[in-house]
Every structure is written in structure tokens, then in C-alpha cells.
Amino acid sequence: MHILKLAFFAFPLTLAAACGQVDSTPKPLTEKQSAMLMKELNGKVAGAPVNCISDFNATNTIRVSDNILLYRVSGRLVYQNTLRSACSGLARDNDIIVSEQFGSQKCKGDIIRLVDRTSGMSGGVCSLGAFVPYRSEKTTD
């Protein structure tokens, strides 16, 4: 009887230890990811981060890595969003990004989910960070 009680209490602890903590530390960018980021941000200057951008401005999404998204508004303006933690599978570009937001803006803290295109099953769930605008400098010729 004593062994059953011990097993009853030890089993949940064993499960919790087996799960452990999820490592949300972003992996370094690969050479290809770095090149993509540089291509999109080349010649642009970072501005002050903003908490929200209009959905109208967020239609062209570029997946750089599992924790970096770019929202290209035009050739002159790109917003970089570094997610609050890595979103496993985001960089593969195989899944559909489904935004869970309120209103007509994407905002810091909004949730995005990855959904498999074929099965419809949910994958990674992530939270957006602040949006850093990168703008081309105006030239006075």
C-alpha cells in the first residue's frame, strides 16, 4: 500500500521533470536567413519601435527565422517583428500563419498560430513583439 501511495505522488513529478522547460532562446540566423534580412533592410534606417501596425500595412509577411517576421509595406518601409519567443517551424514557410488579434491592427502581444496546410492541425503558437520600422533615407538630389 505504501508503494502505491509513493507511486501515486512520484508519477506526476516524473512527468513534470520529463517535460522540462521549453527552450525559447532564439537560434542564431543561418547564412541564408542573414542574407534575406540584409536584403530586405539594406539601405534602410531603424526607427523607434511601435506597438501596433495597421492590418492594411501587414499584408506582405516575410518569414526570416523562427523568431523574426518582416512586414513589407513598400520598397521604402519594412517593419521587423522579433517574436517574444521562438516559434518552432515558422521559418520553414510550410504552415499558414493565423493571427489572433482584436481590431484592425497587429499589436505587440497578439498571438499567431501555425496551421498545417494539409491537415489543418495547429502547430506552434507565438506572441508578437514590438514592430521596428526600417525606412529608406530620403535623398535630396
Helices and strands as residue ranges (DSSP letters): H 2-19, H 31-41, E 44-46, E 52-54, G 55-58, E 61-63, E 68-72, E 77-82, G 90-92, E 95-100, E 105-107, E 111-116, E 122-127, E 131-136
